[in-house]
Structures are given as C-alpha cells and as structure tokens.
Amino acid sequence: MDLLSSMALGLSVALQPINLLYCFAGVFIGTLVGVLPGIGPVAAMSLLLPVTFSAPPEAGIIMLAGIYYGSMYGGSTTAILVNIPGEAASVVTCLDGHQMARQGRAGPALGIAAMGSFIAGTLAVVGLMLVAPTLARWAVKFGPAEYFSLMVLGLSVLTYLSHGSLLKALIMACFGLVLGLIGIDSINAMPRLTFDRMELVDGVGLVPIVMGLFGIAEILSNIERSISREIFAQRITGLMPTRRDWKESAGPLARGSLLGFVLGVLPGGGAVISSFISYALEKRLSKTPETFGKGAIAGVAGPEAANNAAAGSGFIPLLTLGIPPNVVLALLLGAFIVHGLQPGPLLMLQNPNIFWGIVASMYIGNVMLLILNLPLIGMWVQVLKVPYKILFPVIVLFCLIGVYSLSNSIFDIYVMILFGVLGYLMRKLGYEPAPLVLAFVLGPMMENNLRKALIISDGSFWIFIDSKLSLACLALAALLLATAIIPLLRIRRAKIAMEPG
Amino acid sequence: MRIGDLVAALVWLTVASYVTLDGWKMGLGSLNDPGSGFMFFWVGAIMMGLSLAALGAALREPAGEALATLWAGTRWWLVPYVTVLLALYAWLLPTLGFLAATMLLLCILFKTVDPMGWLASLFAAVATSLVSYVVFHRWLGTQLPAGQIKDWIAPWIF
C-alpha cells in the first residue's frame, strides 16, 4: 500500500463522525488539562481510559492521543498568562512568554505559541507518516536481544535525564521493574509476589500507580502549601503576530520542529527535554541573546515548536516498535493493550485502519487545536480563575472514579492511595516517579525478551553482542550511565536534567 | 537531607533484600532456561547495590538539618488527614454507594481544607457529586457502586 492510499484510508477512518467526536473531545480535554496546573495528561488519560472501553478501539486511542498533544498546546496558555507552566514541557515558555504578557504582548505570545505548535505538530505528523513505515519494516527483523537492549537504552536515557540524583533514579527504575513483574509468570504461570491476594494475580494496575504517583501525590504536595496565582488581568487583544514577529520566529520554529522531532523519537527523550534544548539553542544562535528572558518571541516560538514536534514524533517508537519513549506514551501503550491491540511492527500490517486512522486524526486534531486555542483564550483564562480549594476535591474525585471504573475494584483505590503517599514522600526526598512508571511498563516486556534471548542462545550472553543494534544500544546505555559519574559531565547532566511528566 | 536520605536508603535496601530473597526462593533456573525468579533476583541484587551506594552517599553527607525541616512552614497535617479521608471513602464506598460516599467526602474536603461555609460546601459537594454521576454513570456508562442504602431503606418505605 503506497503512502497516498494509506493516508486516504487513514482519513476515511479519522473523518468518521464518531472518530471526529472523540478526537475533538481528546484535544479539548487535553487543552483543558494543559491549562490547569496540577492535573496533567497522564492523570487525564488514566481517568478517561475506562470511558474508551465502550468505543471502537481506534476512537478510544484517537481520543487519548488527542489528550497528549492537546495538553502541549494548553500548557503554554498558563505559562504565558500566569507564569506557572500548565505542563512540564512549558516551563521555558514562562521565561519569555510571561515577560511578553507583562509588556502588553500577551496576544502575539499566545498567537505564536498556538501557530508554532500547529506548524510543528503538523510537520511531526508528516515525519511520522514518512518514517514509521520504513522503521516498521526494519523492526520486523528485530529479535528478543534487540528489543531487550532497546528497552535498556530507553530506560537508561530516561534515568539519565531525570531530575536530581542518578542513584535515586536508578533505584526507582529497579523498583518499577519489580512492580511490573508482580503477578503470574507469563512463561510458566507461577504467581510471583502476590502475597496470596487474588487482586495481584494479574499484577498491579498501571492506572492506580500512575494516578497515585502523579495525581494524588501532586494534590498532597499542593494542599500542604497555600497556592496563590497571579492571573494576567489585562484584556488580551491582537492574537496575530506582526510581520516582524513572524520574521523573528521563522528560524526558531523550523529549528524547534526539527530538534523536537529528532529528540521525540529517541527513547527517553520527549517534549520536556526538547523544549529546554531548543531554548538554549535559540539563545546561543540569537544576535541579541540579552533579550532572552525579557520577552523575546524566539524564546516562545522555538520551545513551543519543539515540544509539539516531540509529542508527535514520540508516536514513532510506540507504533513501530511497541516501545513507549516516555511515561505518557507508556500509558497509551496500556490503552492499546486494553483494547486488544499490540503496537509494534505488525500493527501497520494487521490493523492498517487503526495505524493510519490515528496518524490522520493527528492532522485533524492539530487543526481543531488551532481553532480551539485562539478564539477560546478568554474561556481558558476564566478556567484559570477557579480557586484551587474548589479544583482539588474535583481532581480527587476524578482520580477516584478513573481508578475504580477501570476494573470496578476497591482494591485499586487503596493501591492508588498507597502510591499517592509514596509519590508524595518521593517528591520530598528527591525521588523521581517517571523512571519507576516507564520501568513498570517495560518490565514484563524486558523480562520476556531477556528470557527468550537466553533460551534462543542456549544461555549465552553473546547474543546481545553479536547483534550490532543490540551492542550499540547497550554500549550507549553503559556510556550514558558511566558519564553521569564523571564530575565534569555530571554538571552538564544537571543543566539538561528535566522533570518528565 | 541526610536523615531523609538515610531512612530512604534503608527502606529501599529492605525492599531490595526481600525481592532478592524471594527471587532466589522462586528459582533462578539455568541460563538456557531462566526461571520465574531470575529477573527478580538480579533486579533485586542490583537494587541492593544501588541502595547500599545511596546509604554510603547519605552517610558521607554533612549532618545537615533534621528531617522535620522538610515540612517546616507547611500545612503538613493536611496530608495524613486527606489520606485517611480517602481510605475511609474507599472503605465506605461499597456500603454507602457512589453518591452518598462522594457527597460526604467532598463536603468534608470543601469544609475543612481551605474552609468554605457550610452551605457553600454542602451545595458544591451535592452539585459536583450529581454532575459527575450523571456524566460518568449515565452518559459515559461507567460502572459506579450503588451501595446498600437502598436495601436498608426499602423495607421501611414499602
């Protein structure tokens, strides 16, 4: 099937009324959770996962994907108007975006953020469309050794880029692996660490863990300190950037899109790191670097393009290899599995309507986001005015409904509360939840591939070295972890360290 | 942070030791046919090594401030308070059902954390519970527990 006919198939799926409705719901909710600090795409996707059960699989996945890239758009609104990033990927947008707002240029800042996001998001979908089929054909040849090594690399990169101590991030990754392996052994059906509880036979649920670590922990952290927000009060006019703004933004938009696309594909990379690197790159390339941090439009355009491009290209490893590059897409992998689908090289062959339907829906979703974001800025500002004392009980309620409705289990609520408290304490003591969650998702796949590789090679570890790809991945992972120990490089790591989410 | 790091490292060391031991008990198998405990054992062993390194790093840190400084100037009591409320909610949910349990939880949260007036709290709790019930249960078809209140009340009414 050539590219054009594939895209035509995708559009015929994405343009079905039910899929359009789910796409709209996804990008709308995504923008909303992006706007609201304290609830992110992970929590929103966990909450709405059960809602997709009654829908066709493609509609459910289209909605969840829409929440992810929609939240990238919404995050910039809060960053510019309130100086609080709605999303971790919008942290750098605060620096110049809010300064522009203070100088009376909130309109062009919001405008360039929305249009830059649209351009980068669309380019990323084009890239995804071109790269994914080739990568999927290549990935069919991958064996268990290559998959295992790729997952080790992904986990190492995420651990390396985690905020704070590498040692703590590695402990989190190990703990996540252990949690992921709880339940029946997929090879010989032996129960493992189930403590004779029936609820643990199928393992611990991803959603209760994610909702606990990201939703409840965030709420517990927020309620212990009084939150006050200074919302930009002036009337926002003139959303269209001027010709000069466009001239200053063209280069950053192009570079941000390319950078975000490349970094988004890499395991462990993603929207947050690409926005930080884009900002640093634009500052370095600028003829007036002193204007950065004081309202430079390039400081908004570059990072916004980068985080949206990364959000789009992150689907490439997920859809072609079945390996999620970050926590949000790990949750989307869970959604695929719940719907009886296995992302990977065969998805495109076995379910072309779903693969191309998702790709086409991302085009449509980007257009919807552009239409949603600019005229509805006033509404998002009103949403931001809802006091936290009203917002947090509602978020708690959403978490409770989301977790319970997944398998109608009270036990899952207790698991969520337990991980909420654990996540709160982890934040206090400088432990990052992101490596834990990614390791939790990758754990069963890693174990399966490791055991299969050893069985195939008759117990020889040379299988991981014989394959060039596997060797390259393991060497890169070892190099990354080794460099984190060298003092000079440790400082560099600290500069690019991020808070994934 | 020293005491906090020490305590955390000890907790992780305990968890890692348990996992390693359990992995050993499950059976490591052989290299050409790894057993159920193979991955547990090795991940647990690596985690033990990392926890020991974290413990060593914490011991090398200067004494620093007490653990309590992490909560200085915060409303820390709200954290256990909300946690207990959530656990009670989970406990009462099968008995009271979604609507009654949610109204109760939300009313207490609205009234006691960043307090609102009684009437406002009650109104916000009832409205939020009803709207979420209609949206999630009626429109989106989400299964929510009905509770046993109806069963208790029915004999009195009929």
Interface residues (C-beta under 8 A of the other chain):
Chain A: P50 V51 S54 S165 L167 K168 L170 I171 C174 F175 L177 V178 L181 D185 I187 N188 M190 R192 L193 I216 I219 L220 I223 E224 R225 S226 P387 Y388 K389 I390 F392 P393 V394 V396 L397 F398 L400 I401 Y404 S405 N408 I410 I413 Y414 I417 G420 V421 Y424 K428 L429 G430 Y431 M446 E447 L450 R451 L454 I455 S457 D458 G459 S460
Chain B: M1 G4 D5 A8 W12 V15 A16 V19 D22 M26 S30 L31 N32 D33 P34 G35 S36 G37 F38 M39 F40 V43 G44 I46 M47 L50 S51 A53 A54 A57 L70 W71 T74 R75 W76 L78 V79 V82 T83 L86 A87 Y89 A90 L93 P94 T102 L105 L106 L109 F110 V113 D114 M116 A124 T128 S129 S132 F136 L140 G141 T142 Q143 L144 P145
